[in-house]
Amino acid sequence: MKRGSTIFLKMAVLLVGVPILALCIFGIPWLANNPVNPNYAGSLYPIVIIMYVSVIPFIIALYHSFRLLSYIDKNEAFSSISVRSLKIIKYCAIVICSLYVVMLPFVFLVADKDDAPGLIIVGMVPIFASLVIAVFSAVLQRLLQEAIDIKSENDLVV
């Protein structure tokens, strides 16, 4: 793979991470301090806490994505460290999905009080996105592990 495409992907990983960090620094505290309706401000606090907690596995997954791209640059894509990075990305996506599933009842409470049923659909987007990433990582992990096994068998034969 050409180095230019991995540089592009590294830049994409960074461009995904920067808005999330900005949202954690500026957006979420503003939401907690300025609720639209003070009557359901108490329902927002669990949502804010879960959003902050979900940033930790998100940053870990971005870091391992960046490392995986570095392994590809170094021609170490077919190695156990690449499989390990994909496994960590998969687990991070599962944790994020689980956190947002736990958050969904609180989103339902806010949507019910505010009479905004579309909020529930918006709350489901991170669940499905992280679920897709977890499945994709699991498939890539399995394929990469099988390729490494085949490569090691061929090295033993020669």
Contact map, one row per residue, 1 for C-alpha under 8 A:
11101100000000000000000000000000000000000000000000000000000000000000000110000000000000000000000000000000000000000000000000000000000000000000000000000000000000
11111100000000000000000000000000000000000000000000000000000000000000000000000000000000000000000000000000000000000000000000000000000000000000000000000000000000
11111110000000000000000000000000000000000000000000000000000000000000000010000000000000000000000000000000000000000000000000000000000000000000000000000000000000
01111111000000000000000000000000000000000000000000000000000000000000000000000000000000000000000000000000000000000000000000000000000000000000000000000000000000
11111111100000000000000000000000000000000000000000000000000000000000000000000000000000000000000000000000000000000000000000000000000000000000000000000000000000
11111111110000000000000000000000000000000000000000000000000000000000110110000000000000000000000000000000000000000000000000000000000000000000000000000000000000
00111111111000000000000000000000000000000000000000000000000000000000000000000000000000000000000000000000000000000000000000000000000000000000000000000000000000
00011111111100000000000000000000000000000000000000000000000000000000000000000000000000000000000000000000000000000000000000000000000000000000000000000000000000
00001111111110000000000000000000000000000000000000000000000000000000100000000000000000000000000000000000000000000000000000000000000000000000000000000000000000
00000111111111000000000000000000000000000000000000000000000000000100100000000000000000000000000000000000000000000000000000000000000000000000000000000000000000
00000011111111100000000000000000000000000000000000000000000000000000000000000000000000000000000000000000000000000000000000000000000000000000000000000000000000
00000001111111110000000000000000000000000000000000000000000000000000000000000000000000000000000000000000000000000000000000000000000000000000000000000000000000
00000000111111111000000000000000000000000000000000000000000001001100000000000000000000000000000000000000000000000000000000000000000000000000000000000000000000
00000000011111111100000000000000000000000000000000000000000000000000000000000000000000000000000000000000000000000000000000000000000000000000000000000000000000
00000000001111111110000000000000000000000000000000000000000000000000000000000000000000000000000000000000000000000000000000000000000000000000000000000000000000
00000000000111111111000000000000000000000000000000000000000000000000000000000000000000000000000000000000000000000000000000000000000000000000000000000000000000
00000000000011111111100000000000000000000000000000000000001001000000000000000000000000000000000000000000000000000000000000000000000000000000000000000000000000
00000000000001111111110000000000000000000000000000000000000000000000000000000000000000000000000000000000000000000000000000000000000000000000000000000000000000
00000000000000111111111000000000000000000000000000000000000000000000000000000000000000000000000000000000000000000000000000000000000000000000000000000000000000
00000000000000011111111100000000000000000000000000000010000000000000000000000000000000000000000000000000000000000000000000000000000000000000000000000000000000
00000000000000001111111110000000000000000000000000000000000000000000000000000000000000000000000000000000000000000000000000000000000000000000000000000000000000
00000000000000000111111111100000000000000000000000000000000000000000000000000000000000000000000000000000000000000000000000000000000000000000000000000000000000
00000000000000000011111111110000000000000000000000000000000000000000000000000000000000000000000000000000000000000000000000000000000000000000000000000000000000
00000000000000000001111111111000000000000000000000010000000000000000000000000000000000000000000000000000000000000000000000000000000000000000000000000000000000
00000000000000000000111111111000000000000000000000000000000000000000000000000000000000000000000000000000000000000000000000000000000000000000000000000000000000
00000000000000000000011111111100000000000000000000000000000000000000000000000000000000000000000000000000000000000000000000000000000000000000000000000000000000
00000000000000000000011111111110000000000000000000000000000000000000000000000000000000000000000000000000000000000000000000000000000000000000000000000000000000
00000000000000000000001111111111000000000000000100000000000000000000000000000000000000000000000000000000000000000000000000000000000000000000000000000000000000
00000000000000000000000111111111100000000000000000000000000000000000000000000000000000000000000000000000000000000000000000000000000000000000000000000000000000
00000000000000000000000001111111110000000000000000000000000000000000000000000000000000000000000000000000000000000000000000000000000000000000000000000000000000
00000000000000000000000000111111111000000000000000000000000000000000000000000000000000000000000000000000000000000000000000000000000000000000000000000000000000
00000000000000000000000000011111111000001001100100000000000000000000000000000000000000000000000000000000000000000000000000000000000000000000000000000000000000
00000000000000000000000000001111111000000000000000000000000000000000000000000000000000000000000000000000000000000000000000000000000000000000000000000000000000
00000000000000000000000000000111111100000000000000000000000000000000000000000000000000000000000000000000000000000000000000000000000000000000000000000000000000
00000000000000000000000000000011111111011001000000000000000000000000000000000000000000000000000000000000000000000000000000000000000000000000000000000000000000
00000000000000000000000000000000011111000000000000000000000000000000000000000000000000000000000000000000000000000000000000000000000000000000000000000000000000
00000000000000000000000000000000001111111000000000000000000000000000000000000000000000000000000000000000000000000000000000000000000000000000000000000000000000
00000000000000000000000000000000001111111000000000000000000000000000000000000000000000000000000000000000000000000000000000000000000000000000000000000000000000
00000000000000000000000000000000000011111100000000000000000000000000000000000000000000000000000000000000000000000000000000000000000000000000000000000000000000
00000000000000000000000000000000001011111111000000000000000000000000000000000000000000000000000000000000000001001000000000000000000000000000000000000000000000
00000000000000000000000000000001001011111111100000000000000000000000000000000000000000000000000000000000000000000000000000000000000000000000000000000000000000
00000000000000000000000000000000000000111111110000000000000000000000000000000000000000000000000000000000000000000000000000000000000000000000000000000000000000
00000000000000000000000000000000000000011111111000000000000000000000000000000000000000000000000000000000011011000000000000000000000000000000000000000000000000
00000000000000000000000000000001001000011111111100000000000000000000000000000000000000000000000000000000010001000000000000000000000000000000000000000000000000
00000000000000000000000000000001000000001111111110000000000000000000000000000000000000000000000000000000000000000000000000000000000000000000000000000000000000
00000000000000000000000000000000000000000111111111000000000000000000000000000000000000000000000000000010010000000000000000000000000000000000000000000000000000
00000000000000000000000000000000000000000011111111100000000000000000000000000000000000000000000000000010011000000000000000000000000000000000000000000000000000
00000000000000000000000000010001000000000001111111110000000000000000000000000000000000000000000000000000000000000000000000000000000000000000000000000000000000
00000000000000000000000000000000000000000000111111111000000000000000000000000000000000000000000000000000000000000000000000000000000000000000000000000000000000
00000000000000000000000000000000000000000000011111111100000000000000000000000000000000000000000000110010000000000000000000000000000000000000000000000000000000
00000000000000000000000000000000000000000000001111111110000000000000000000000000000000000000000000000000000000000000000000000000000000000000000000000000000000
00000000000000000000000100000000000000000000000111111111000000000000000000000000000000000000000000000000000000000000000000000000000000000000000000000000000000
00000000000000000000000000000000000000000000000011111111100000000000000000000000000000000000000000000000000000000000000000000000000000000000000000000000000000
00000000000000000000000000000000000000000000000001111111110000000000000000000000000000000000001100100000000000000000000000000000000000000000000000000000000000
00000000000000000001000000000000000000000000000000111111111000000000000000000000000000000000000000000000000000000000000000000000000000000000000000000000000000
00000000000000000000000000000000000000000000000000011111111100000000000000000000000000000000000000000000000000000000000000000000000000000000000000000000000000
00000000000000000000000000000000000000000000000000001111111110000000000000000000000000000001101100000000000000000000000000000000000000000000000000000000000000
00000000000000000000000000000000000000000000000000000111111111000000000000000000000000000001100100000000000000000000000000000000000000000000000000000000000000
00000000000000001000000000000000000000000000000000000011111111100000000000000000000000000000000000000000000000000000000000000000000000000000000000000000000000
00000000000000000000000000000000000000000000000000000001111111110000000000000000000000001001000000000000000000000000000000000000000000000000000000000000000000
00000000000000000000000000000000000000000000000000000000111111111000000000000000000000011001100000000000000000000000000000000000000000000000000000000000000000
00000000000010001000000000000000000000000000000000000000011111111100000000000000000000001000000000000000000000000000000000000000000000000000000000000000000000
00000000000000000000000000000000000000000000000000000000001111111110000000000000000000000000000000000000000000000000000000000000000000000000000000000000000000
00000000000000000000000000000000000000000000000000000000000111111111000000000000000011011000000000000000000000000000000000000000000000000000000000000000000000
00000000000010000000000000000000000000000000000000000000000011111111100000000000000011001000000000000000000000000000000000000000000000000000000000000000000000
00000000010010000000000000000000000000000000000000000000000001111111110000000000000000000000000000000000000000000000000000000000000000000000000000000000000000
00000000000000000000000000000000000000000000000000000000000000111111111000000000000010000000000000000000000000000000000000000000000000000000000000000000000000
00000000000000000000000000000000000000000000000000000000000000011111111100001000010011000000000000000000000000000000000000000000000000000000000000000000000000
00000100110000000000000000000000000000000000000000000000000000001111111110000000000000000000000000000000000000000000000000000000000000000000000000000000000000
00000100000000000000000000000000000000000000000000000000000000000111111111000000000000000000000000000000000000000000000000000000000000000000000000000000000000
00000000000000000000000000000000000000000000000000000000000000000011111111111000010000000000000000000000000000000000000000000000000000000000000000000000000000
10000100000000000000000000000000000000000000000000000000000000000001111111111000000000000000000000000000000000000000000000000000000000000000000000000000000000
10100100000000000000000000000000000000000000000000000000000000000000111111110000000000000000000000000000000000000000000000000000000000000000000000000000000000
00000000000000000000000000000000000000000000000000000000000000000000011111111000000000000000000000000000000000000000000000000000000000000000000000000000000000
00000000000000000000000000000000000000000000000000000000000000000000001111111100000000000000000000000000000000000000000000000000000000000000000000000000000000
00000000000000000000000000000000000000000000000000000000000000000000001111111110010000000000000000000000000000000000000000000000000000000000000000000000000000
00000000000000000000000000000000000000000000000000000000000000000001001101111110010000000000000000000000000000000000000000000000000000000000000000000000000000
00000000000000000000000000000000000000000000000000000000000000000000000000111111010000000000000000000000000000000000000000000000000000000000000100110000000000
00000000000000000000000000000000000000000000000000000000000000000000000000011111111000000000000000000000000000000000000000000000000000000000000000010000000000
00000000000000000000000000000000000000000000000000000000000000000000000000000111111100000000000000000000000000000000000000000000000000000000000010010000000000
00000000000000000000000000000000000000000000000000000000000000000000000000000011111110000000000000000000000000000000000000000000000000000000000000000000000000
00000000000000000000000000000000000000000000000000000000000000000001001000011111111111000000000000000000000000000000000000000000000000000000000000000000000000
00000000000000000000000000000000000000000000000000000000000000000000000000000011111111100000000000000000000000000000000000000000000000000000100110000000000000
00000000000000000000000000000000000000000000000000000000000000000000000000000001111111110000000000000000000000000000000000000000000000000000000000000000000000
00000000000000000000000000000000000000000000000000000000000000011011000000000000111111111000000000000000000000000000000000000000000000000000000000000000000000
00000000000000000000000000000000000000000000000000000000000000011001000000000000011111111100000000000000000000000000000000000000000000001101100000000000000000
00000000000000000000000000000000000000000000000000000000000000000000000000000000001111111110000000000000000000000000000000000000000000001100100000000000000000
00000000000000000000000000000000000000000000000000000000000010010000000000000000000111111111000000000000000000000000000000000000000000000000000000000000000000
00000000000000000000000000000000000000000000000000000000000111011000000000000000000011111111100000000000000000000000000000000000000001001000000000000000000000
00000000000000000000000000000000000000000000000000000000000000000000000000000000000001111111110000000000000000000000000000000000000011101100000000000000000000
00000000000000000000000000000000000000000000000000000000000000000000000000000000000000111111111000000000000000000000000000000000000001000000000000000000000000
00000000000000000000000000000000000000000000000000000000110110000000000000000000000000011111111100000000000000000000000000000000000001000000000000000000000000
00000000000000000000000000000000000000000000000000000000110010000000000000000000000000001111111110000000000000000000000000000000011011000000000000000000000000
00000000000000000000000000000000000000000000000000000000000000000000000000000000000000000111111111000000000000000000000000000000011001000000000000000000000000
00000000000000000000000000000000000000000000000000000100100000000000000000000000000000000011111111100000000000000000000000000000000000000000000000000000000000
00000000000000000000000000000000000000000000000000000100110000000000000000000000000000000001111111110000000000000000000000000010010000000000000000000000000000
00000000000000000000000000000000000000000000000000000000000000000000000000000000000000000000111111111000000000000000000000000111011000000000000000000000000000
00000000000000000000000000000000000000000000000000000000000000000000000000000000000000000000011111111100000000000000000000000010000000000000000000000000000000
00000000000000000000000000000000000000000000000001000100000000000000000000000000000000000000001111111110000000000000000000000000000000000000000000000000000000
00000000000000000000000000000000000000000000000001000000000000000000000000000000000000000000000111111111000000000000000000110110000000000000000000000000000000
00000000000000000000000000000000000000000000000000000000000000000000000000000000000000000000000011111111100000000000000000000010000000000000000000000000000000
00000000000000000000000000000000000000000000000000000000000000000000000000000000000000000000000001111111100000000000000000000000000000000000000000000000000000
00000000000000000000000000000000000000000000011001000000000000000000000000000000000000000000000000111111111000000000000000000000000000000000000000000000000000
00000000000000000000000000000000000000000000000000000000000000000000000000000000000000000000000000011111111100000000000100110000000000000000000000000000000000
00000000000000000000000000000000000000000000000000000000000000000000000000000000000000000000000000001111111110000000000000000000000000000000000000000000000000
00000000000000000000000000000000000000000011011000000000000000000000000000000000000000000000000000000011111111000000000000000000000000000000000000000000000000
00000000000000000000000000000000000000000010001000000000000000000000000000000000000000000000000000000011111111100000001100100000000000000000000000000000000000
00000000000000000000000000000000000000000000000000000000000000000000000000000000000000000000000000000001111111110000001100000000000000000000000000000000000000
00000000000000000000000000000000000000000010000000000000000000000000000000000000000000000000000000000000111111111000000000000000000000000000000000000000000000
00000000000000000000000000000000000000010011000000000000000000000000000000000000000000000000000000000000011111111100000000000000000000000000000000000000000000
00000000000000000000000000000000000000000000000000000000000000000000000000000000000000000000000000000000001111111111111100000000000000000000000000000000000000
00000000000000000000000000000000000000000000000000000000000000000000000000000000000000000000000000000000000111111111100000000000000000000000000000000000000000
00000000000000000000000000000000000000010000000000000000000000000000000000000000000000000000000000000000000011111111000000000000000000000000000000000000000000
00000000000000000000000000000000000000000000000000000000000000000000000000000000000000000000000000000000000001111111000000000000000000000000000000000000000000
00000000000000000000000000000000000000000000000000000000000000000000000000000000000000000000000000000000000000111111100000000000000000000000000000000000000000
00000000000000000000000000000000000000000000000000000000000000000000000000000000000000000000000000000000000000111111111000000000000000000000000000000000000000
00000000000000000000000000000000000000000000000000000000000000000000000000000000000000000000000000000000000000110011111110000000000000000000000000000000000000
00000000000000000000000000000000000000000000000000000000000000000000000000000000000000000000000000000000000000100001111111000000000000000000000000000000000000
00000000000000000000000000000000000000000000000000000000000000000000000000000000000000000000000000000000001100100001111111100000000000000000000000000000000000
00000000000000000000000000000000000000000000000000000000000000000000000000000000000000000000000000000001001100100000111111110000000000000000000000000000000000
00000000000000000000000000000000000000000000000000000000000000000000000000000000000000000000000000000000000000000000111111111000000000000000000000000000000000
00000000000000000000000000000000000000000000000000000000000000000000000000000000000000000000000000000000000000000000011111111100000000000000000000000000000000
00000000000000000000000000000000000000000000000000000000000000000000000000000000000000000000000000010001001000000000001111111110000000000000000000000000000000
00000000000000000000000000000000000000000000000000000000000000000000000000000000000000000000000000010001000000000000000111111111000000000000000000000000000000
00000000000000000000000000000000000000000000000000000000000000000000000000000000000000000000000000000000000000000000000011111111100000000000000000000000000000
00000000000000000000000000000000000000000000000000000000000000000000000000000000000000000000000010010000000000000000000001111111110000000000000000000000000000
00000000000000000000000000000000000000000000000000000000000000000000000000000000000000000000000111011000000000000000000000111111111000000000000000000000000000
00000000000000000000000000000000000000000000000000000000000000000000000000000000000000000000000010000000000000000000000000011111111100000000000000000000000000
00000000000000000000000000000000000000000000000000000000000000000000000000000000000000000000000000000000000000000000000000001111111110000000000000000000000000
00000000000000000000000000000000000000000000000000000000000000000000000000000000000000000000110110000000000000000000000000000111111111000000000000000000000000
00000000000000000000000000000000000000000000000000000000000000000000000000000000000000000000110010000000000000000000000000000011111111100000000000000000000000
00000000000000000000000000000000000000000000000000000000000000000000000000000000000000000000000000000000000000000000000000000001111111110000000000000000000000
00000000000000000000000000000000000000000000000000000000000000000000000000000000000000000100100000000000000000000000000000000000111111111000000000000000000000
00000000000000000000000000000000000000000000000000000000000000000000000000000000000000001111110000000000000000000000000000000000011111111100000000000000000000
00000000000000000000000000000000000000000000000000000000000000000000000000000000000000000100000000000000000000000000000000000000001111111110000000000000000000
00000000000000000000000000000000000000000000000000000000000000000000000000000000000000000000000000000000000000000000000000000000000111111111000000000000000000
00000000000000000000000000000000000000000000000000000000000000000000000000000000000001101100000000000000000000000000000000000000000011111111100000000000000000
00000000000000000000000000000000000000000000000000000000000000000000000000000000000001100100000000000000000000000000000000000000000001111111110000000000000000
00000000000000000000000000000000000000000000000000000000000000000000000000000000000000000000000000000000000000000000000000000000000000111111111000000000000000
00000000000000000000000000000000000000000000000000000000000000000000000000000000000001000000000000000000000000000000000000000000000000011111111100000000000000
00000000000000000000000000000000000000000000000000000000000000000000000000000000001001100000000000000000000000000000000000000000000000001111111110000000000000
00000000000000000000000000000000000000000000000000000000000000000000000000000000000000000000000000000000000000000000000000000000000000000111111111000000000000
00000000000000000000000000000000000000000000000000000000000000000000000000000000000000000000000000000000000000000000000000000000000000000011111111100000000000
00000000000000000000000000000000000000000000000000000000000000000000000000000100001000000000000000000000000000000000000000000000000000000001111111110000000000
00000000000000000000000000000000000000000000000000000000000000000000000000000001001000000000000000000000000000000000000000000000000000000000111111111000000000
00000000000000000000000000000000000000000000000000000000000000000000000000000000000000000000000000000000000000000000000000000000000000000000011111111100000000
00000000000000000000000000000000000000000000000000000000000000000000000000000100000000000000000000000000000000000000000000000000000000000000001111111110000000
00000000000000000000000000000000000000000000000000000000000000000000000000000111000000000000000000000000000000000000000000000000000000000000000111111111000000
00000000000000000000000000000000000000000000000000000000000000000000000000000000000000000000000000000000000000000000000000000000000000000000000011111111100000
00000000000000000000000000000000000000000000000000000000000000000000000000000000000000000000000000000000000000000000000000000000000000000000000001111111110000
00000000000000000000000000000000000000000000000000000000000000000000000000000000000000000000000000000000000000000000000000000000000000000000000000111111111000
00000000000000000000000000000000000000000000000000000000000000000000000000000000000000000000000000000000000000000000000000000000000000000000000000011111111100
00000000000000000000000000000000000000000000000000000000000000000000000000000000000000000000000000000000000000000000000000000000000000000000000000001111111110
00000000000000000000000000000000000000000000000000000000000000000000000000000000000000000000000000000000000000000000000000000000000000000000000000000111111111
00000000000000000000000000000000000000000000000000000000000000000000000000000000000000000000000000000000000000000000000000000000000000000000000000000011111111
00000000000000000000000000000000000000000000000000000000000000000000000000000000000000000000000000000000000000000000000000000000000000000000000000000001111111
00000000000000000000000000000000000000000000000000000000000000000000000000000000000000000000000000000000000000000000000000000000000000000000000000000000111111
00000000000000000000000000000000000000000000000000000000000000000000000000000000000000000000000000000000000000000000000000000000000000000000000000000000011111
